[in-house]
Amino acid sequence: MSVWATAAACGLLEPAAIAVVCGAQAGAAALLLVRRPRRSSQRRGRPRGQDTRGRRSRTPGGAPGGQSPHQSIRATLALALLLSCAAGGHAAAGSVQRHANDVARAISGEAAVLAELDVAEDPRRLAAPDRPGSAGRWAVPATLRVLAFDGRRVEVRVPLVVMGGQGWEQARPGQRIRATGKLKSAGSAGREAGILAASSAPTVLRDAGGWTRAPADLARNFGAASAELAGDAAGLLPGMITGNTARLDPQLAAAMQTVGMTHLTAVSGANCSLVLGALVLAARSLRFPRPAAAAAALTGLLLFVLMVGPDASVLRAAVMGAVGLAGLAFGRAGRGLSLLCVATTGLLLTDPALATDIGFALSVVATLGIVAAGRSIMDWLPAAVPRSLAAALAVPLSAQLFCGPVIVLLQPQFSSYALPANLAAAVLVAPITLLGTAAVPLLAAAPALAAVPIAVAGIFAGAVAAIARYFAGLPGAALPWPEGAFGAATMAAFSVLSLAAVWLACHPAAALAALPEMHRRTARLLGRLLDRQPAPPGRTPPGSASGAGRRPLNRHVNGPASTWSVAVRTGLVDGARRGRLRVCKFTFRRNHQWLLPRPNAPGPRPRTPPPGAM
């Protein structure tokens, strides 16, 4: 959290302010490491870390060398500050690009420029091409290499986003292109230093290299083969396998956003987890040793990332997917959380701009939910449920509950059917990912054989699209929700209540057994609260001199700690008084005398005048 907060804050500050923050963190870390607490119990003349017999001593916590838990905490805090300082120093480079060079001056003046760029990721469509008179707009992440404006030529290395029209959909990662346009600001924070509003189509100066061309060709061939599918599968299947959403129907994209299934429209951590898990199972089935199986699985995951494209989002998904699978495999939340912290810190140190990326936040929170609650939810389910089905239910549920507060900040609405929609689609994601991934290399080796897994995966992808459209069309699919911090807090409380409801549904016997104990604790709490309240004026408190002769009302209630005795002692039930109705009167083990006249009561009846008498 310290590294994340520092990276996010330094993305908003100028270089001078970042230097101050990093200097303060480095100074605090030095004080924590240099200063040592005094030991009052240490004898003079005894070597530190040894007892009277010259042996190494241990603290009650087990730290060798006489190291106390306080020293361990101080060392941990110092390490966190040093890592935060490193993240701040890396973020300072991006701040310099935005504030202190020729590119910053060109951006502030919105200058018309001639730029040479290296394409970093595949183009993303911004506008639907089915509008009349519109060919669509595309966003292309790139790295600026050469900038020419005002008669000057500057060689730089600055990340940009190109906003272009027709022709920019053909850009491929690894290409060197030339274009003209106007530089604009990209905002106060983020990875990109600016936006290039392109006024011309791109001119390819250099094609992509071999190690980037081959994955791009595989993804392009898979997209062309998937285009022959019918219905929504033609646009959804390439997005789920290779991350290419160019053919995705805008109405389907809106429906999936409504029901919280946007993560299925592109490569996510779930896909990487499935690929990694399948590789691990295959290696273990072939009797590979555990280190060899892990190495084979990681190699396969690396090839999958290269096939999809080594984009920042794909690398992040691969890392988070590996962490989530490791957390489920270990069966202990502590190890999974440690791996998640290490992976998150490493990604933030590599790219501090991820601290303000909502996609990165969703990946981390979803992985946190799988690691922290996924295994517990699996254990809550009855033993009759198969483990594979339990995992298919626990993973989307835990991820959805933890991602809810973050999604509200991005889109202030409540997806009423997000959970059932994701649960229904969860069983289809695995065959789509495995069959589609297996079909990608087959397209290069045996295109005829690849048609079979693509067709089967297309059927499942069409089912996912049908699920999204069905739940999005139900009444109340998207309900309004408060915005900002209050909305996130209320959604977090709702997630906690939902998790408690899941536990109650899976443990009905334990819930019923806990009801009496909850009742006793509630009565005890009410008793303590009423004991602190002053007695009303004109009323004699129980146990006083004037009330000593009064007969206790709970004389027939047995038990030293009964609820009735607590109620009488604290004043919930007043003493018996004749002729008046009080708050409550006991009817337990005694003949209650009614205070009002009864028509059929024994004894003389009241005299009534005869008919006609005055």
N, C-alpha and C positions, 0 to 999 in steps of 0.2 A: 504494500500500500504506500509506503514511503517513496519508493522509486516511481510508482504510478503518479502520485500527487506531484512530485517534483517535475516529472516530464511534462505533465499537463500544464503546470504553472509556468514552466520555462518556455512553453510554446506560445504564451501570451505576452512575455516580457521582452524588453530590449536587451541587447548584449551586456550593457553595463549593469542592469539589474540582475541578470543571470549570474554575472561574476560575483556580485555581492552575496547572492543566495548560496552559490557553490563554496565561496570562502567561509561563510558562516557554518555550513555543514561540515567542511573539512576541519575547521577549528573545534567544533563540538566533538567530532570523532577523535581528534587528537587528545582532548581533555579526558574523554572516557577511557582511552587506552593508557595514557600516562599516569593519571591519578589513581592511586590505590587506596582502598579503605584501610583504616587503622584497625589493628587487632588488639583489643584490650586483654584478651585471654592468653596472649603469647608471652611466654617467659623471656626474660632478658638472657642473652647469651645462647639461646637455643637456635639452631639453624632453622630457617623458614622451611616449612613442609616436612619437618621431622619431629618425632616424639622423643621422649627421654632416652629411649633405647636406640636411637639413630635410624629408625625405620620410617618409611614413607607413610605419612598420615593421610587419612581420607575423611572428608566431611560426611555428615549424615546423608547428603544427597549422592554420595558416591564419586565426587570429583577428585581425581588424584592430585597429589601435590599440594593439598590444602586449599584447593580452589573452591571458593564459596559459590552458592547459587547467584549471589549478587554480582560477582565478577563475570559469571557466564552471561547474565543479562546485559551487563555493560558491554561486553565484547560483541554480543548480538546487535545491540543498538549502534555500536560504532561501525560494524560491518554494513548495517542498513544505511547509515549516513554516508559512508564511502561509496556505496553503490548508487545512492541518490545523487551524490556529487558527480559521479561518472555519467549518469543519465542527463544531468543538467549541462555538463560540458558538451555532450553530444548534441543536445538540443540547441546549444549556443550557435552551432554551425548553421542550422536552419534559420535562426534568428538573424545572423549576419547576412544571409542570402536575402532576407526580406527587408533589411534596413540599411545595409552599408555597402552596396556595390552598384555597378551600372545597371544590372537587371532591376534592382529596386527603384532606381530613378526612372527607368523606362516604364515600369509598372505604375508608379505614382503619376506619371504624365500621360499614361494610356497612349504610348507612342505606337505608330505604325512601324512594323519591323519585318525583316526577312530572317527566318529562323531555320536552322538545321537541327533535327531532333532524332533521337533514338526511341522507337516505339517500345514501351515497357509491357503493356498488357493489351488484351484484345479489346476492340471497340465495344462500347456499351450504348445501346440505343436510348435516346432521350425522348423522342417524339414518335408517335405512331405514324407509319407511312401511309395509312389508309385515309388520311385526311385529304380532302380535295385541294390540289395545288401544292401539296407538301410532300417532299421526298424524305423527310425524317432528319433528325439531328443526332449526332454521334459524339460521345465523349471518349477520348483516347488518352490514357495516361502515357506520358512520354518524359524523356530527359533532354533538356535543352543543352546543345553542344556549342553551337555558334549562333551569335545574335548580331545582326547588322541594323543600325538605326542612326539617324543624324550624321551620316557619313562616317560612322565608326564601325569597326568589326571587333567583337569581343568573344573570346573563347571561354566558356563557363561550363559548369556541370550543375544544373538546377532542375529539379523536378517541376513539371508543368502538366496541365490538363488542356488538351486541344479540343475546342468545340467546333465541329465542322459539319458540313452538309453532305451532299452527294459525292461519293468517291472515298470518303473516309472510312466506310465500312470495310474496305479492302485492305486496310492497314493490318500488318502482322507484327507480332513481337519480334524484336531483333532487327527490324529494318531501319535504315537511315533515310529520312525523308526531308524534303525542303518544302516550305510553305510560307505564305505571307498572311499577315493578319494584324490584329491590335492586341497588345498586352493589357490585361486588367488584373485587378487584385482578386485574390482567392479567399480573402477573409483574414482574421487575426491569427488563426491557428490552423494547423493541418500540415500534411506532408508536402503539398504543392506550394511553391512560392507564388504562383500566379496562374492566370488562365489566358490562353491564346485563342481569341476569337478568329478562326481562320476565315480568310476571304477568298481562298483559292483551294483547288483540289491538291492533294499531296503528290509530290514528284519523288519517286523512289530513286535515291542515290546509290544505295547499297542494299542488297537483299540480306535476309537473315542468314546467320551461320548454320553449320550443320547440326550442332547440338540443340539449337532452337527451332530449326526448320523441320526436323523430323517429327517432334511432337505436334507442331502446328499442322503438318500435313496429315497426321493421324486424326487429329480432331476435325479437320476439314472433311476428310473422307467419311468419318462417322456422321457428321452433320448431313452430308449429301445422301448417305444411305438411309438415315432416319427421315429425310424429307419425303420418302416414298410411303411412309406410314400414313394411315388415315386419322383424321380428327386431331385432337389436342396432343396426341403422342408425338406428332412430327415436330412440334416446337418444345415440348416439355422434356422428352428423352435426351436430346443433346445437352440441355442445361443441367440435368441431373448427373450426366456422365462426364462431360467435358467442360461444363461451365458456360457454354455458348447459348445465350438466351436471345439471339437475334430473331429467331422465328417464333418466339413465344407470343401467344395471343394476348393482347392487352387486357381483354376481359377476363381471361383465365388468371393473368397475373394479379388483377384487382381482386378476384375471388379468393385466391390463395393468400393475399395480404389480409383480407377480411377475417379469415378463419385461422390466421397465424401459421400458415404453411409456406411462408416465403423462403425459409431455409431449404426447402426442397426444390426450388427453381434453379439452384446453382450448387456447385460442389461445396460441401460443408464438412464439419468435423464428423458427422454421422457416416458419410461416405468413406472417409479415411479410416474410421474405426472398423467399419465392415470389411474393408479390404485388408486391413492389418489383422483383424481377427480371423478371417478366412485363411490368410497365409500362415498364421500361427497354428491353426488347427491342422492344416495340410502338412506342415512340417512335423508336428508332433505325431500325426498319423503315420508318417514315414519313419518313425523311430529316431528322429533327429535329437541329439542332445539339446538341452535347454539353451546354451549359448549359441549353438548353430541355428536353432529354430528362430531365436531372436534376431540373429544377423540376417537370415534369409527373409524374415518378415520386414525388417527395416529396409533391406535392399529392394524388395518388391514395392514398399511404400514410396521409396525414392523414385522408382521407375514410374509409378502411378502419378506422382507429382510432376515429373518431367513430361509425361504424356498429356496431362491436363494443361500444363503450362506453369512455369515457376513464378506465378504471380504472388504478390504479398498476401492476398486473401487465401490462396491455396496453401501456401506455406504455413500460414497461421492455422488453417483448418487441419493440416496434417499434424502439426505439433499438438493441438488441442485434442484431436482425435486419438492420438497415441497416448496422451495423458489420461483421457477418459477410459480407454480400454485397460490401461495399466491399473487404474483405480478399481475397476470392476474385477480384474483378474486377481489382484492381491487380496481383495476381501477386507482390507483395512483402510479406513478413511484417512488415517494419519499418513500413510505412504503416498496415497493419491494426492492429498493436499500438498505434501512436500514437493512432489513432482510438478504439480500445477504451479506452485510458487516459483520453482526454478525455471520452468518454461516461460511463465509470464515475465519474470525479471529479465531473462535472456532476450526475449523479443523486444521488450522496452529498451534495453541497452542497445540492441541492434538498430532499432528504429523508434526513437522517442515520440514521433508523431502518432504512433498507435494509441497513445494515451487519450487522445480526443477522437478516436475512431469508434463510432457506435457499433460497427461490425465486430471490432476486436472486443469491445465490452460484452456484447452478446455471446461471443464465443467463450470468453472466460467464465461468464456467469453460468452458461449452459453446462460447461465442463464442471464447474463447481457443484452444480446441482446433481450431476451424474455421480461425481465422486463422493459427495457428502450424503446424499439421500438415496441414490440409486440402489446401492446394496441393501440398505435398510428396508426399502419398499419391497425388494425381492424377498427378503426374509419374512416380511409381514404376510405375504400371500400364503395361502394354505399349501401344504405339502403335495396335495393332489395336482396342483398346477405345474406343468412342466417348466423346467428352468429356462428354456428358450422363450416360452411364452411369457414367463415372469419378467425376463429381461426386456422383451418387446413392450411390455406394459410399463415397467419401471423407468426406462430411459426417457421416453417422451414426457411422462408425467413429471419427473423430477426436473427435467430441463425446462418444461413449460412453467412450472411454479416459480423457479428461480429467475427466469427471463421476464416474467410479468412486470415487475417494477421498472425494468429498463425499457421495455417496449412502450409502456405508458408515457415515458418521457419523449419518445420519438413519435408516437401516435396515440393521442389521448382518447382511447376508446377501449371498451372491454369486449373481447371476442368471446361471445357466450358459448360457442361450440368449438372452441380451439382444442380443448382436451379430447372430446370424442372424435373430432376430425383427425387429429394427429394419431390417436390410438388406432383408428381404422386404417390409416395410411401406413402405420409403422410396419405392419406385417408385409407390405408390398415394397418397401424401400430396399430390403435386403436382396430379393431376387432381381430387382431392377439394377442395383449397383453391381452385383456379381456378374449377371449375364451381360450387361452392357460393357463392363470393363473387360470381360473376356472376349467380347466381339471386336474391340478396337484393334488389338494386334492381329486378329484373324482377317481383318479387312486387307492388310498388307500381304499376308501369306496365302490365304484361301478365301477370297470374297464370297464364293458360293456357300461355304460352311458358315460364314458370319451372318448370313441372312436369317438363319434359324434363331440364334439367341437374340438378334435384334428384333425379330417379330414377336418373340415371347416377351421380351422386355417392353416392347411397345404396348402389348396388351395390358401389362401391369401399370405402365405409365398412364394409359388411358383411364384405368380404374382410379388412379390417384387424382387425375383431373376431374373425373365424375364426382368423387367424394368432395373435392373442394367446391365445385359448382353447387352440389346439393346442399351442403351445410351453409354456404354463403347465401343461398336463396331462401333459407328458412326465416320466419319473422323473428326480429330481435337478434340477428346475427352479430351486429355491431352496435353496442350501446355506448352512449357518451360517458366519459369518465373525467374526473377533475384533472387539471393540468399541473405541471410543476412538481415541486417537492411534496405537496400534500397528496397529489394523486399517486406518486410513487410510494409514499408511506402507507396509504390506504390499500394499495395493491399488495404491498408486502404483508400487511396484516391479513388480507384475504387469502394470500398464499399459505400463511401459517395455519389459518383456520381450515383451509382445504386439506393440508397435510394431516391435521388432527382428525378431520372427518374420515380420511382414508384409513388412519390407524383404528378409529372406532369401528369402521365397517369391516376391517380385517380381524378385529379382536372383540366381538360382541360379548363373549363371556367375561372377559376382563373388564370391559366397560360396565357391565351390570354389577360385577362384584365391587367395583370402585364407587358405585353410587352411595351405599351407606357410609363409607368413610368420608366422601365428599359432604354428605349431609351433616355428619358429626363435626367436621371441621368448620362448616358454615355456621352451625349453631354455636360452637365455641367462639368463633370470631364475633358473632353478634353479641354474645354474652360479654365479651371483653369490651366491646365498643359501648354497650349500655352501662357497664360498670363505671366507665369514665364520665358518664353524663350526670350532672347534679340532679338530686331529687326534686320533683315539682313542689312548689310552695303549698303548704297545708297537708302534705302527705307524709306519713311516718315511714321512714325507710325500714326494711326488714332487719330484725335483730336489735332494734333500739329498745330503750327502756319502756316506752309507752306501748310498743308493739310486742313486748316479750310474752304477754299472756295470750296473744293471738294464736289460734291453732293453725299450724302449717297446713297448707292446702295439699302438699304432695306427700302426706303421711303414708299413703298406701303404695307409693311408687317405690319399688325395690331397685337396688343397684346404686353403687357409690357415685357413678358419674352419668346418671341418666340425663336425657335431654330435658325432661320435665323439671328436675331439680334445678338445672341451670336456668330454665325459664322463670321459675318462681323466685330464685335468688336475685335475678337481675331485674325483675319487675315486668317481664312479659305477661305474666298471669297474676292478676291481683288476688288478694285474699277474699274469702267468702264473706259476703255481706248480705243481710236479709233485706228483701224489698227492693233491691236495685240490681240491674243487670250490669255486669262489668265487661271487661274485654273478653274474657274466656272463662268458662266454668268447667271443672272436670266432671266427667261422667264415668271415670275409670274405677271399677270395683266398689261402687257404692250406689245406693238408690237415690237418684237425683230427684229433689223436690221441685216441682214446677213452680215458678213464681207467679204465673198467671192462673186465674180460675179455669177449671176444666168442667165441662158439662156432665161428664160421666164419673166424676170423682166420688168416692164413698163419703158418707156423712150426711148431716141434715142439709136439705136444699133451701135456698132462700125462699121466703114466703112471697107469693105473688097474689095480687088481688084477683078475685073471681071475675068472670066475664060480666060485663054490665055494671060493675061497681065503679064508683067514682074514686 
